[in-house]
């Protein structure tokens, strides 16, 4: 998968511009809903992860709502937990984590 220029104007979190590749996405849209949530995880050329939550709408009088979290390169398991915390651990984030092959188990001593 190639890196492409992405620009995201966020309503919550920083506006971001980066060259990234989409690692995975999940849409929680049902057929009858006019509002739903999409989840995306991107990787930048520098190895950062950009986690995006998009509150989508098909209502003409409304706009999509973007929340963004930037996770610096580092310990992947710590980033997985931080990404899941940001996405609030619901069904959609768990489905995306499964697609990405993320380990959601934490060992506690």
DSSP file (Angstrom, degrees, kcal/mol; ACC not computed):
  #  RESIDUE AA STRUCTURE BP1 BP2  ACC     N-H-->O    O-->H-N    N-H-->O    O-->H-N    TCO  KAPPA ALPHA  PHI   PSI    X-CA   Y-CA   Z-CA
    1    1 A X              0   0    0      0, 0.0     2,-0.2     0, 0.0    20,-0.0   0.000 360.0 360.0 360.0 132.1    0.0    0.0    0.0
    2    2 A X        -     0   0    0      1,-0.1     2,-0.4    18,-0.0    20,-0.3  -0.473 360.0-110.0 -87.2 156.0    1.4    3.4   -1.0
    3    3 A X        -     0   0    0     -2,-0.2     2,-0.3    18,-0.1    18,-0.2  -0.685  37.5-172.9 -83.2 135.8    1.6    6.5    1.1
    4    4 A X  E     -A   20   0A   0     16,-3.0    16,-2.7    -2,-0.4     2,-0.3  -0.951  32.1 -97.8-129.7 149.6   -0.7    9.3    0.0
    5    5 A X  E     -A   19   0A   0     -2,-0.3     2,-0.4    14,-0.2    14,-0.2  -0.492  44.0-172.6 -66.6 128.3   -1.0   12.9    1.2
    6    6 A X  E     -A   18   0A   0     12,-3.2    12,-2.3    -2,-0.3     2,-0.4  -0.970  12.6-172.5-124.6 139.4   -3.8   13.2    3.7
    7    7 A X  E     -A   17   0A   0     -2,-0.4     2,-0.5    10,-0.2    10,-0.2  -0.984   6.8-176.1-132.1 122.2   -5.3   16.4    5.2
    8    8 A X  E     -A   16   0A   0      8,-3.0     8,-2.2    -2,-0.4     2,-0.8  -0.971  15.4-156.3-124.6 120.3   -7.8   16.1    8.1
    9    9 A X        -     0   0    0     -2,-0.5    57,-0.3     6,-0.2     2,-0.2  -0.849  26.3-154.8 -91.7 110.5   -9.5   19.1    9.6
   10   10 A X        -     0   0    0     -2,-0.8    57,-0.2     1,-0.1     3,-0.2  -0.580  28.3-163.0 -93.2 148.9  -10.5   18.0   13.0
   11   11 A X  S    S+     0   0    0     55,-2.9     2,-0.4     1,-0.3    56,-0.2   0.696  94.6  29.4 -91.2 -28.5  -13.3   19.2   15.3
   12   12 A X  B    S+b   67   0A   0     54,-1.8    56,-2.4     2,-0.1    -1,-0.3  -0.990 122.0  10.6-133.5 124.2  -11.6   17.5   18.2
   13   13 A X  S    S-     0   0    0     -2,-0.4    56,-0.1    54,-0.2    -3,-0.1  -0.429 104.6 -34.8  98.2-179.8   -7.8   17.1   18.3
   14   14 A X        -     0   0    0     54,-0.3     2,-0.3    -2,-0.1    -2,-0.1  -0.402  55.1-114.7 -77.1 150.0   -5.2   18.7   16.0
   15   15 A X        -     0   0    0     -6,-0.1     2,-0.4    -5,-0.1    -6,-0.2  -0.675  45.6-158.3 -70.8 138.0   -5.7   19.3   12.3
   16   16 A X  E     -A    8   0A   0     -8,-2.2    -8,-3.0    -2,-0.3     2,-0.4  -0.955  26.2-173.5-130.3 144.8   -3.2   17.0   10.6
   17   17 A X  E     +A    7   0A   0     -2,-0.4     2,-0.3   -10,-0.2   -10,-0.2  -0.999  30.2 142.2-128.9 129.5   -1.4   16.8    7.3
   18   18 A X  E     -A    6   0A   0    -12,-2.3   -12,-3.2    -2,-0.4     2,-0.7  -0.991  53.9-113.2-160.5 158.3    0.7   13.7    6.6
   19   19 A X  E     +A    5   0A   0     -2,-0.3    26,-1.4   -14,-0.2     2,-0.3  -0.916  59.2 155.2 -95.5 116.8    1.8   11.2    4.0
   20   20 A X  E     -AC   4  44A   0    -16,-2.7   -16,-3.0    -2,-0.7     2,-0.4  -0.889  42.7-135.5-142.4 168.0    0.2    8.0    5.2
   21   21 A X  E     - C   0  43A   0     22,-2.3    22,-2.3    -2,-0.3     2,-0.5  -0.988  34.2-114.0-125.5 139.1   -1.1    4.6    4.3
   22   22 A X  E     - C   0  42A   0     -2,-0.4    20,-0.2   -20,-0.3     3,-0.1  -0.584  27.0-175.8 -74.8 118.5   -4.4    3.3    5.7
   23   23 A X  E     -     0   0A   0     18,-2.6     2,-0.3    -2,-0.5    19,-0.2   0.841  65.0 -33.1 -81.3 -36.0   -3.7    0.4    8.0
   24   24 A X  E     - C   0  41A   0     17,-1.5    17,-2.4     2,-0.0    -1,-0.3  -0.959  51.9-161.1-176.6 160.0   -7.4   -0.4    8.5
   25   25 A X  E     - C   0  40A   0     -2,-0.3     2,-0.3    15,-0.2    15,-0.2  -0.982   1.6-164.5-148.8 158.0  -10.9    1.0    8.8
   26   26 A X  E     - C   0  39A   0     13,-2.3    13,-2.8    -2,-0.3     2,-0.5  -0.987   7.6-154.8-145.3 135.2  -14.3    0.0   10.1
   27   27 A X  E     - C   0  38A   0     -2,-0.3    11,-0.2    11,-0.2    -2,-0.0  -0.951   5.9-164.2-113.9 128.4  -17.7    1.5    9.5
   28   28 A X        +     0   0    0      9,-2.9     2,-0.3    -2,-0.5     9,-0.1  -0.071  43.0 140.2 -96.8  32.2  -20.5    1.0   12.0
   29   29 A X        -     0   0    0      7,-0.1     2,-0.3     8,-0.1     7,-0.1  -0.585  36.3-159.2 -81.9 134.5  -23.2    2.1    9.5
   30   30 A X    >   -     0   0    0     -2,-0.3     3,-0.9     5,-0.2    -2,-0.0  -0.769  30.5-111.2-104.6 159.3  -26.5    0.3    9.5
   31   31 A X  T 3  S+     0   0    0     -2,-0.3    -1,-0.1     1,-0.2    -2,-0.0   0.830 114.6  40.8 -59.6 -35.6  -28.7    0.3    6.4
   32   32 A X  T 3  S+     0   0    0      2,-0.0    -1,-0.2    -3,-0.0     2,-0.2   0.535  93.0 104.4 -93.6  -6.6  -31.5    2.5    8.0
   33   33 A X    <   -     0   0    0     -3,-0.9     3,-0.1     1,-0.1    24,-0.0  -0.506  47.1-168.5 -83.1 142.5  -29.3    4.9    9.9
   34   34 A X  S    S+     0   0    0     -2,-0.2    24,-2.5     1,-0.2    25,-0.5   0.478  82.7  46.4 -99.1  -7.2  -28.6    8.5    8.8
   35   35 A X  E     + D   0  57A   0     22,-0.2     2,-0.3    23,-0.1    -5,-0.2  -0.999  68.0 146.9-135.2 138.6  -25.8    8.8   11.4
   36   36 A X  E     - D   0  56A   0     20,-1.6    20,-2.8    -2,-0.4     2,-0.4  -0.938  38.3-109.5-157.8 175.5  -23.0    6.4   12.0
   37   37 A X  E     - D   0  55A   0     -2,-0.3    -9,-2.9    18,-0.2     2,-0.4  -0.960  19.9-165.4-121.8 134.3  -19.3    6.2   13.1
   38   38 A X  E     -CD  27  54A   0     16,-2.5    16,-2.9    -2,-0.4     2,-0.4  -0.894   7.1-157.1-111.3 147.7  -16.3    5.3   11.0
   39   39 A X  E     +CD  26  53A   0    -13,-2.8   -13,-2.3    -2,-0.4     2,-0.3  -0.982  12.6 179.3-125.0 136.4  -12.9    4.4   12.5
   40   40 A X  E     -CD  25  52A   0     12,-2.4    12,-2.7    -2,-0.4     2,-0.4  -0.988  15.2-162.8-136.8 146.1   -9.6    4.6   10.7
   41   41 A X  E     -CD  24  51A   0    -17,-2.4   -18,-2.6    -2,-0.3   -17,-1.5  -0.989  16.2-176.0-128.7 123.4   -5.9    4.0   11.6
   42   42 A X  E     -CD  22  50A   0      8,-2.6     8,-2.1    -2,-0.4     2,-0.4  -0.790  15.5-146.5-112.7 155.5   -3.2    5.4    9.4
   43   43 A X  E     -CD  21  49A   0    -22,-2.3   -22,-2.3    -2,-0.3     6,-0.2  -0.994  15.4-144.7-122.0 131.9    0.6    5.1    9.5
   44   44 A X  E >   -C   20   0A   0      4,-2.6     3,-1.8    -2,-0.4   -24,-0.2  -0.412  30.7-104.3 -86.8 167.3    2.8    7.9    8.5
   45   45 A X  T 3  S+     0   0    0    -26,-1.4    -1,-0.1     1,-0.3   -25,-0.1   0.832 123.6  55.1 -57.3 -32.7    6.2    7.6    6.7
   46   46 A X  T 3  S-     0   0    0    -27,-0.2    -1,-0.3     2,-0.0    27,-0.1   0.471 123.2-104.7 -82.6  -2.0    7.8    8.3   10.0
   47   47 A X  S <  S+     0   0    0     -3,-1.8    27,-0.2     1,-0.3    -2,-0.1   0.439  73.6 138.2  95.5   0.1    6.0    5.5   11.8
   48   48 A X        -     0   0    0     25,-0.1    -4,-2.6    24,-0.1     2,-0.4  -0.418  47.9-131.7 -72.2 154.8    3.4    7.6   13.7
   49   49 A X  E     -DE  43  71A   0     22,-2.7    22,-3.2    -6,-0.2     2,-0.6  -0.914  11.2-157.7-106.2 137.6   -0.2    6.3   13.9
   50   50 A X  E     -DE  42  70A   0     -8,-2.1    -8,-2.6    -2,-0.4     2,-0.5  -0.972   9.1-162.8-113.1 115.8   -3.1    8.7   13.1
   51   51 A X  E     -DE  41  69A   0     18,-3.0    18,-2.2    -2,-0.6     2,-0.4  -0.883   9.7-170.8-103.3 126.5   -6.3    7.4   14.7
   52   52 A X  E     -DE  40  68A   0    -12,-2.7   -12,-2.4    -2,-0.5     2,-0.5  -0.966  14.9-169.3-125.3 129.4   -9.4    9.0   13.3
   53   53 A X  E     -DE  39  67A   0     14,-2.6    14,-2.6    -2,-0.4     2,-0.6  -0.978  13.2-166.0-112.4 126.5  -13.0    8.7   14.5
   54   54 A X  E     -DE  38  66A   0    -16,-2.9   -16,-2.5    -2,-0.5     2,-1.0  -0.947  14.4-153.7-120.1 115.7  -15.5   10.2   12.1
   55   55 A X  E     -DE  37  65A   0     10,-3.3    10,-2.3    -2,-0.6   -18,-0.2  -0.778  29.5-159.7 -82.1 104.8  -19.1   10.9   13.1
   56   56 A X  E     -D   36   0A   0    -20,-2.8   -20,-1.6    -2,-1.0     2,-0.3  -0.525  15.0-177.9 -91.5 153.6  -20.8   10.5    9.7
   57   57 A X  E     -D   35   0A   0    -22,-0.2   -22,-0.2    -2,-0.2     7,-0.1  -0.995  27.0-164.4-146.7 146.7  -24.1   11.9    8.6
   58   58 A X        +     0   0    0    -24,-2.5     2,-0.4    -2,-0.3   -23,-0.1   0.307  60.6 115.7-107.2   5.0  -26.2   11.7    5.5
   59   59 A X    >   -     0   0    0    -25,-0.5     3,-1.5     1,-0.1    -2,-0.1  -0.611  64.7-141.6 -74.7 129.3  -28.4   14.6    6.7
   60   60 A X  T 3  S+     0   0    0     -2,-0.4    -1,-0.1     1,-0.3    -3,-0.0   0.800  99.3  54.2 -63.5 -30.0  -28.0   17.6    4.3
   61   61 A X  T 3  S+     0   0    0      2,-0.0    -1,-0.3    -3,-0.0     2,-0.3   0.437 105.4  65.1 -86.0   1.3  -28.1   20.1    7.2
   62   62 A X    <   -     0   0    0     -3,-1.5     2,-0.3     0, 0.0    -5,-0.1  -0.771  67.2-145.3-120.8 165.1  -25.3   18.4    9.1
   63   63 A X        -     0   0    0     -2,-0.3    -5,-0.1    -7,-0.1     2,-0.1  -0.901  31.0 -93.2-126.9 159.1  -21.6   17.8    8.5
   64   64 A X        -     0   0    0     -2,-0.3     2,-0.5    -7,-0.1    -8,-0.2  -0.382  37.5-139.2 -66.5 149.4  -19.2   14.9    9.4
   65   65 A X  E     - E   0  55A   0    -10,-2.3   -10,-3.3    -2,-0.1     2,-0.4  -0.963  14.6-157.9-120.7 120.1  -17.4   15.3   12.7
   66   66 A X  E     - E   0  54A   0     -2,-0.5   -55,-2.9   -57,-0.3   -54,-1.8  -0.841  10.7-175.5-106.1 130.7  -13.7   14.4   12.9
   67   67 A X  E     -bE  12  53A   0    -14,-2.6   -14,-2.6    -2,-0.4     2,-0.4  -0.986  14.4-167.6-118.9 134.7  -11.7   13.5   16.0
   68   68 A X  E     - E   0  52A   0    -56,-2.4     2,-0.4    -2,-0.4   -54,-0.3  -0.958  14.9-175.4-130.6 140.3   -8.0   12.8   15.7
   69   69 A X  E     - E   0  51A   0    -18,-2.2   -18,-3.0    -2,-0.4     2,-0.5  -0.998  13.6-152.5-132.3 128.9   -5.3   11.3   17.9
   70   70 A X  E     - E   0  50A   0     -2,-0.4     2,-0.6   -20,-0.2   -20,-0.2  -0.896   8.8-165.2-102.6 126.0   -1.6   11.2   16.9
   71   71 A X  E     - E   0  49A   0    -22,-3.2   -22,-2.7    -2,-0.5     3,-0.1  -0.949  16.4-135.1-114.7 116.6    0.4    8.4   18.4
   72   72 A X        -     0   0    0     -2,-0.6   -25,-0.1   -24,-0.2   -24,-0.1  -0.221  36.3 -85.1 -65.2 154.8    4.2    8.8   18.1
   73   73 A X  S    S+     0   0    0    -27,-0.1     2,-0.3     1,-0.1    -1,-0.1  -0.256  82.5  92.0 -56.9 148.7    6.3    5.8   17.1
   74   74 A X  S    S+     0   0    0    -27,-0.2     2,-0.4    -3,-0.1    -1,-0.1  -0.977  73.7  11.7 162.7-149.2    7.3    3.5   19.9
   75   75 A X     >  -     0   0    0     -2,-0.3     4,-2.1     1,-0.2     5,-0.2  -0.444  59.0-152.4 -62.9 114.5    6.0    0.4   21.7
   76   76 A X  H  > S+     0   0    0     -2,-0.4     4,-2.4     1,-0.2    -1,-0.2   0.871  92.1  52.9 -61.4 -39.3    3.3   -1.0   19.5
   77   77 A X  H  > S+     0   0    0      1,-0.2     4,-2.1     2,-0.2    -1,-0.2   0.906 109.4  49.3 -65.9 -39.2    1.4   -2.6   22.3
   78   78 A X  H  > S+     0   0    0      1,-0.2     4,-2.2     2,-0.2    -1,-0.2   0.893 111.7  49.8 -63.9 -38.7    1.3    0.6   24.3
   79   79 A X  H  X S+     0   0    0     -4,-2.1     4,-2.9     2,-0.2    -2,-0.2   0.876 106.9  55.1 -68.0 -36.5    0.0    2.4   21.2
   80   80 A X  H  X S+     0   0    0     -4,-2.4     4,-2.6     2,-0.2    -2,-0.2   0.945 110.6  45.0 -59.3 -48.0   -2.7   -0.2   20.6
   81   81 A X  H  X S+     0   0    0     -4,-2.1     4,-2.4     1,-0.2    -2,-0.2   0.904 114.2  49.1 -64.3 -41.2   -4.0    0.4   24.1
   82   82 A X  H  X S+     0   0    0     -4,-2.2     4,-2.2     2,-0.2    -2,-0.2   0.902 111.7  49.2 -65.1 -40.9   -3.8    4.2   23.7
   83   83 A X  H  X S+     0   0    0     -4,-2.9     4,-2.2     2,-0.2    -2,-0.2   0.921 112.2  48.1 -63.3 -43.9   -5.6    3.9   20.3
   84   84 A X  H  X>S+     0   0    0     -4,-2.6     5,-1.6     2,-0.2     4,-0.8   0.889 109.3  52.9 -65.8 -38.9   -8.3    1.7   21.8
   85   85 A X  H ><5S+     0   0    0     -4,-2.4     3,-0.7     1,-0.2    -1,-0.2   0.927 109.8  49.3 -58.8 -44.6   -8.7    4.2   24.8
   86   86 A X  H 3<5S+     0   0    0     -4,-2.2    -2,-0.2     1,-0.2    -1,-0.2   0.895 113.4  45.4 -62.1 -40.1   -9.2    7.0   22.3
   87   87 A X  H ><5S-     0   0    0     -4,-2.2     3,-0.7    -5,-0.1     6,-0.3   0.499 112.7-122.9 -84.1  -3.3  -11.8    5.0   20.4
   88   88 A X  T <<5 -     0   0    0     -4,-0.8    -3,-0.2    -3,-0.7    -4,-0.1   0.687  38.6 -93.8  69.4  24.2  -13.5    4.0   23.6
   89   89 A X  T 3 <S+     0   0    0     -5,-1.6    -1,-0.2     1,-0.1    -4,-0.1   0.578  76.2 146.8  60.2  16.9  -13.3    0.2   23.3
   90   90 A X    <>  -     0   0    0     -3,-0.7     4,-2.2    -6,-0.2     5,-0.2   0.040  67.1 -81.4 -76.0-171.4  -16.8   -0.3   21.7
   91   91 A X  H  > S+     0   0    0      2,-0.2     4,-2.4     1,-0.2     5,-0.2   0.924 127.4  50.1 -58.5 -48.0  -17.9   -2.9   19.1
   92   92 A X  H  > S+     0   0    0      1,-0.2     4,-2.4     2,-0.2    -1,-0.2   0.940 112.1  45.8 -59.5 -51.2  -16.5   -0.9   16.1
   93   93 A X  H  > S+     0   0    0     -6,-0.3     4,-2.7     1,-0.2    -1,-0.2   0.889 113.4  50.6 -60.0 -38.3  -13.1   -0.3   17.6
   94   94 A X  H  X S+     0   0    0     -4,-2.2     4,-2.1     2,-0.2    -1,-0.2   0.885 109.7  50.5 -66.8 -37.3  -12.9   -4.0   18.7
   95   95 A X  H  X S+     0   0    0     -4,-2.4     4,-2.0     2,-0.2    -2,-0.2   0.906 112.2  47.5 -65.2 -41.2  -13.8   -5.1   15.1
   96   96 A X  H  X S+     0   0    0     -4,-2.4     4,-2.2     2,-0.2    -2,-0.2   0.922 109.6  53.2 -64.8 -43.8  -11.1   -2.8   13.7
   97   97 A X  H  X>S+     0   0    0     -4,-2.7     5,-2.5     1,-0.2     4,-0.7   0.894 108.3  50.8 -58.2 -40.4   -8.6   -4.2   16.2
   98   98 A X  H ><5S+     0   0    0     -4,-2.1     3,-0.9     1,-0.2    -1,-0.2   0.925 109.0  50.6 -63.9 -44.2   -9.4   -7.7   15.1
   99   99 A X  H 3<5S+     0   0    0     -4,-2.0    -2,-0.2     1,-0.2    -1,-0.2   0.879 112.5  47.7 -57.8 -38.7   -8.9   -6.7   11.4
  100  100 A X  H 3<5S-     0   0    0     -4,-2.2    -1,-0.2    -5,-0.1    -2,-0.2   0.553 111.8-121.3 -82.1  -8.1   -5.6   -5.2   12.3
  101  101 A X  T <<5 +     0   0    0     -3,-0.9    -3,-0.2    -4,-0.7     2,-0.1   0.754  51.2 168.7  74.1  24.2   -4.5   -8.3   14.3
  102  102 A X      < -     0   0    0     -5,-2.5     2,-0.6    -6,-0.2    -1,-0.2  -0.454  35.6-129.6 -73.4 141.8   -4.0   -6.2   17.5
  103  103 A X        -     0   0    0     -2,-0.1    -1,-0.1     1,-0.1   -23,-0.1  -0.832  22.6-176.5 -89.4 117.3   -3.5   -8.0   20.8
  104  104 A X        +     0   0    0     -2,-0.6     2,-0.4     2,-0.0    -1,-0.1   0.237  48.1 107.7-100.9  13.0   -6.0   -6.5   23.3
  105  105 A X        -     0   0    0      2,-0.0     2,-0.4     0, 0.0    -2,-0.1  -0.750  49.5-165.3 -93.9 139.3   -4.7   -8.6   26.2
  106  106 A X        -     0   0    0     -2,-0.4     2,-0.5     2,-0.0    -2,-0.0  -0.986  13.9-139.2-123.6 129.6   -2.7   -6.9   29.0
  107  107 A X        -     0   0    0     -2,-0.4     2,-0.5     2,-0.0    -2,-0.0  -0.767  20.1-169.7 -88.6 128.6   -0.7   -8.8   31.5
  108  108 A X              0   0    0     -2,-0.5    -2,-0.0     1,-0.1     0, 0.0  -0.981 360.0 360.0-121.1 127.2   -1.0   -7.4   35.0
  109  109 A X              0   0    0     -2,-0.5    -1,-0.1     0, 0.0    -2,-0.0   0.409 360.0 360.0 -96.0 360.0    1.3   -8.6   37.9
